[in-house]
Amino acid sequence: MLAETEKASRGDEVPLEADEQKTLSEEDDDGGDGQSVSEDDARFQLWKLYSSEEKPDIFSCSGVKIANDGGVSDIDELLYSGMYLKSAILVGGAVLNIGTLLHEDYRILFPSGQNDQDFTNASKNFLLSKCLLLWMFPTNPLKLNLDKSIPIIEITVCIYLFAKMTYFLFIALFGSMVWGERGELARWSCVSRLCLVETRMLACFSALRLLYWVTPSVVGLQGMLTIIYVREQLALPGVLPRCLALRKISNHIITLAFCFIFGFDSFLVKYRMASKFIVTEQFDYVNCLAAFVFLFQMLGVVNLDTFVQERLNIFVFGGESGDLEWLEDARLDVWNAILAQRVFKQFGVFYGSVVMLGFDDYDFQMIVLDDEKKAAKMALKSAGKYTGGRHSAFHVGRPDDGQSVHRWTPPKLETGLVSSCRSSLTGVGGEAEMAELRPSKVEGRSAEVRAEERQVSQRRSQFSQRRTVPKAIARRGDSDTD
């Protein structure tokens, strides 16, 4: 819809599919007012077209499908200039976040002055964990001191994350020598985990992340998965499945309670520490940095990138049930390993690391999904003429392969024509369509440009013979006046 709005602001016409063209043409014949159909009228006519059908085939009109090659044919389009910015922000955010977090926790555990004493006092005030402990054990027989529980938890988890990343790095470097053929899978699985999971976790890690597991959307999702697992286990005969179901329920409840109690305490401690820098009349870089880190940690409680990527993985690999079983989860791990292997093979160590660190849900959609233009794009790639992609305006070649920078605009294909729509869906006229899209054998960029211009000219001449629907945002003022 955003793309259509941009086209409307430029006065461009938006083509429709064959059935949609027919429906709107009939409406124009009935109306007979000679006026262009507005956006609201087009939406209403599309509603009449699809709502009356028992099985509305509204998803397949653009030919979108999951790539049958695992998306590897589009990996060469992943290195674009925006990828450098995304990976730099990720690495810089991870260094800033971990450095600030460890510095603050160290000052709480080992105060050395009045400023550090203010940090220590932030954890000595009211905490939910201390209140619950005194309520259950008024005399505190174990002499537990929870004043410094939050910094201890954060430092312990940081040590665990660094140890796990060190292990993954070791496997990535020497896994194939240790385990042979199975080592290749372990090696690239560890590389994908390092780039896609662990580094992203460092960029937004804090004890506040415990609150992520008690947000309503996550609680609902995890509760649904727990119920599905329990039902599957209870349907099996024997005592062991019932024990497994009971363990799953108890783990879920204990995890929710732990995350809520210590996540809430973490918020109290972080807020009290940040208030010293926020509630002040003095403006300097230290106060701004401390307030920014607290804001960044609060925003990282619900990491949208991680949440969206998990949902995409479940959508593609989980199937209709919406649950990743052990075989589907194994297939996801193998795909991530193949992605890492092909990316580093395509771009090398440095640029491959840039791509993997900057890889996001938009890149996932770009390589996993194909449309009716896939065959034409692969024909251009095989001829060495394709220099575009989803980020064509920013697409650059690898700096070390001697390619020049190309700013490429994809050819304007009027998919609303009957021949274009039907050939993409049923294969009718497919050879003629590919003949138009194949690059010219004449050497040079000018020959390809001339071929594209002839193609666009032919389609526009055919398209002008039909009734089109302009996105008449700019004309609405005139129509309202009439």
N, C-alpha and C positions, 0 to 999 in steps of 0.2 A: 504494500500500500504506500509506503514511503517513496519507493521508486516511481509509482504512478503519480504521486503528488508532485515530485520533481519534474516529471515529464509534462504535467499539466501546467506548471509554472512557466515552462518554456514554450507552451503551445503545441507540443507534440501530440500526435494521435496514438492511441493505445489500441493495438490490434486485438481481435477476439478470435476464439476458436470457431470452427465451422458451424456447429450447432448454435452457438451464441450469436454469430452473424445472422443466421437464418431467423432466429427468434426476434432479434432487434429489427431486422428488415421488415418482418411481418408487422411489427408494432408501428414502424414508420408508415407502412402502407395504410394501416387502419387510421392512424392519426392524420396524416396528410397535411400537417401544418408546415412542412418544409424546414422545420427547425432541427438543429442538432440535438441529439439525445444527451441529457445531462447525466452526471455521475449517479445521482439518486435513481433516475429512471433506469439506467443500465443495471444497477444493483437489484432493482425490483424485477426486471425482466429475467435476470439470472436466477433470482429466487423462484420465479414461475417456471423456469426451465428445469431446474434440478429438484425442487421440492415435490413436483408432481410425479417424479420417477420413483419406482419402488427401490431401485438400487442406483442412486445418483453417482455416476462415475466422475466425480469432481476432482479427485486426486490425480488421476492419470492424464489429464488434458495436457500437462506440460512434459509428460514422459519421465518424471522423476522416479528414480529407483536406486536401490542400494548397489554400489559398484560390485560387479562380479569378479573383479581382480583384487579385492581387498583395499582398493584405493592407492596401490603402489604406482599406477601410471601417472598420477598427479603429484607425486612427491617432489618432482623437479620444480613445481611452482611455489614451494613453501618458503624459499629464500627471497624475501622482499625487504625493502628498507624498513618497513614498520616492525619487522621481526627483530632487528637490532635494538630498537627502542624498547620493545617489550621485554626482551631478555636482560637488557641493562637495568631496567626498572626492577625486575624480579631479583636480580643478584644484589643490587644496591639496597633494596628494601630488606632483604634477608640479613645483610651485614649490619645495617643500621638497627634493625629490630633486635637481633640477638645481642649486639654490643651494648645497646642501651639497657636491655632487660637484665643481662648479667651484671652490669655496673650497678644498677639499682638494688638488685638482690644482694650483692656483696656488701653494699653500704648498710643494708638492714641487718645482715648477719654479723657484720664486724664494724660497728660504728666507731668513728675516730674523731668526731667533733660535734658541734652543735647542729650543723646541717644534717649530719648522719643520724643524730639523735632524733630529729624531727621525722626522718624516714622510719626509725624504729618505733616511734609512738603511733605511727599509722596502723601498725598491726597489733598494738596493745589495747586499742579501744574495742568496741563491741564487734564480735564476730559470731556468726551463726554456729560454727562448729564448736566454739567454746561454750555457748549457751546450751547446746544439746548435750555436750559432755557433762556439764555441771547438773543438768536436769536428770540424766541417767545415772551419774555417779557423783552425788553431792560432795563426798569426801575426797574424790579423785585419788583412789588408792594407787594408781599407777604413776602418779605425779607427772602426767602428760602436760607439756607446755605447747600449746598450739599457736602461740604468738608468731612464731617464725615458720609456720607450716607452709604458707604460700611460697615464700622464696625457696624453701627446701624442695618443694614439689617442682618448681620451675627449673632449678638447677639440675635436679635429678633427671628430669625429662630431657633437658638439653644434652646432658652427658649421654643418655641413651640414644638420642637422635644422632649425635656425632659418631658414636660407636657403630650404629647401624649404617651410617653413610660410609664410614671407613671400611666396613665389611663389604658393602656393595661395590666400593671402588676396587678393593682387592680382587673380588670375583670378576669384575669387569676387565681387569688387567691380566689376571692369571687363571681365570676359570677354565679356559679351553685347554690349558696345559695340565690342569689337575684332573678334570673329569672327561677329557676327550670330547666325543660327540655330544654328550649331554652337557658338557661345559659351555658349548655355544649358546644353548638355550638359557642356561643360568647367566651367562655373561651379558647377553642383550636384555634379558629380563631385569637384571640389576641396573643396567644403563638407563632403561626406561623408568625404573623406579626412582633413580637418582634425579632425573630431570623432570619427570612429570608429577612426582609425589613429594619426595623428601625436601627438595629445595623450595618448593611452594609452601610446605609446612613451616620451614624456618622463616619465611618472609612475613608470616602473620601469627607466629606462635606466641602464646602467653597462657597463663592459667585461665584467662578469660575465655579461651577457646572451649573450656569445659561447658560453658553455657550454650554452645552450639547444639549439644545433644539434648537439651531441654527446651529448645525452641519448638513451637507448636507443629510446624511442618515436619521437622525431623522426628519428633516424638510420634506423630501419626504414621510416618513411613516406617520407622523401626518397629512400632507396635504392630502394624499390618504384617510385616515380614515375620515377626515373632509368632503371630497367630497362625500364619500359613505353615510355619515349621512345626508348631505344636500339633496342628491338625494332621499333618502328614505323619508324625510320629505316633499319635494316638490311633491312627488307622492301621498301624502295624501290630501284629500279635507279639506277645511276650512282655517281659518286665523291663528289659533294657530300653526300648523306645519310650516307655513312660518315664523312666529315670532321666533320659535325655531331654524330654519335654519339660520335666520339672526343673532340670538344671538350666534350661534356656530361659524359663520364666524368672527364676531366681536371679540369674545373671542380669537380665534386663532390668529388674526392679532395683538391684543393688547399684548397677551402673547409673541409673537415673538419679538415685538418691545421692551418690557420691558426686556426680557432676553438678547437681544443683547446689549442694552444701558448699563445696569448695569453690565452685564457680562464682557463687554469690559472695563468699568471703574475698575472693580475688578482686571482684569489682569494688568492694568496700576499701580494700587496701590500696588498690591502684588509684581510686578516686581521691582518697585522702592524701596520697603522695603527690598527685597532680595538682590538687587544689593549692598547694604551696606556691606553685608556679603560675597558676591561673588567676587566683585572687590576689593580685598585686598591682601596684601602680607603676612599677618599673618595667620598662620594655627593653629586653635584650635577647640575644640569640639563644641563650640557655633556656629562658622561659618559653620562648616560641618552640624550641626543639622538644622540650618536655611535654608541652601541650599537644604538639603534633604527634608524638609517639603514642600518647594516651588515646588520642582520637583514632590513630591508625590501628591500635590494638582493639578498640571498640568496634571499628568497622570490620575487623577481621574475625569477629565472633562468628558471624555467618559469612563464610567465604563463598561468594556467589560463583566464582570460577570453579571451585571444587564441587559445589552442589550441582551446577549445570552439567559439568563433565560426568558426574556420577549418573545423572538422569539420562544423558545421551548414551552412556555405556549400557544402561539397563534397557533403553529404548531399542538399541541396535542388537544387543546380544541376549537380552532377557526374554525376548519374544512376547507373546500376548499375555502371559502370566504376570509380567512385570517383576520377576524374581530371578536373580542370578543363581542357578544351581551350580553344583560343583563342576559339571562338564562345561557349562556356559562360561563360568568364571575362568576355567582353564583356557577356553578359546579366546577370551579377552586378554589374558596374560600373553598368550602366544602372538596375538595381533600386535600388542604393544612391543613385544620383542622384535617382531618382523619390521615394524615401523622404525624402531631405533636402528636396526641393522641396515635398512635401505637408506635411511637418512644419512648415516655416517658414511656409507658407501658412495652416496651421491655427492656429498658436500665436503667430506673430510672431517677431521677431528674438530677444528675450531668452528667452522661454519655449521657443521652438524650439531655441535653443542648449542650454538645460537638458535638454530631451528627448534631443537628439542626443548630448550628452556622457554622459548617464546610460543610454543605450540599451545593453542587454545581451542575453545569450542567452535569458533568460526572456521579455523583450519580443519578441524575434524569433520565438519559438515562439508567443506569443499572437497576433500579427498574421498569421503565415504559415499557421497551421493553423486549420481550421474543424471543427466537429462538428455533431451533429444539432440543436443549439439555435441555430444561426446564423440561420435564417430567422425564428425567433421574436424573436431579439435585434434583427434589422434592422427587423422590424415595430414593435417598441417604439421604436427610434431614429427611424423615420419619423414616428411619432406624438408625438415629443418627450417620451417617458416614461422612456427608458432613462438611468439615472444610474450604472450599475455597470460591472463589468468584472472582469478577473482580480484587480485590486487594489481591489475594491469597498469593502473596509473602510477604505481610505485615500484613495479617489478624491475629488478636489476639482475644482471647475470653475476656469476661468481667473480669477484675481483681478480682471482688468480687464473682464470681460464681465457683471458684475452677477449671476452665478449664486451661489446659496447653496450651502453645503457639505451634501452628502447622504451619509448613511451607509446604504448600500443592501445588502440581503441578497437574493441571487437566489432566485427561486421554486424550491421543492423539487420536482423532476420525477422521478417514479418511472419511470425508463427500463427497469425490468425487466419492465413489462407488455408483453403481446404487441402491443397496438395501438400503443404508443409506439415499441417497437423496430422493428416492421415498417413503420410509417409513415415513420420516419426513414431507413430503408434502401431501401424499395421504392416509397415514395410513396403506399401504400394508406392511405386515411384522412387524407391530408395536410391537406385543406381543413378537416376537422373539428378536427384538431389545432391548426391556425392560428387557427381561430375561438375556441378556448379561450384561446389565448395573446395574441390581439389585445387591446390595452388598451380599457377601456370608454370610450364616448363621453361619459360623465358627467364633468364638469369636477371637478378636485381629486384630491388624492392618495388620499383615502379610498375613492373608487370603484375605483381600481386595487388597493388593498389588499384590498377585499372580493372582487374578482374572483379574485385570487391565492388567498385563503382558500377560496373555493368550489372552485377548481381542485384545491388540495391535499386538501381534504376528500373530493372525489369520487375522487381517485386512491387515497387511503388506504383508503376503503371497498372499492374494487375489490381493492386489494393485500392487504387483510386476509382475503379469501376464498381466497388462495393460500398455499402453504407458503413462508414466507420463511426466510432464513438470517441469524440475528443474528450479529454478530461477537462471539462469546461469550467475550471475554477476561475480563470481570468474572465470568462464570459458570464459568470453568474450574476454579476452586477447588472449587465445589460438585460439578461433574461428576467431578473427580478423587477427591473424598471418596467419592462413590457408587461 
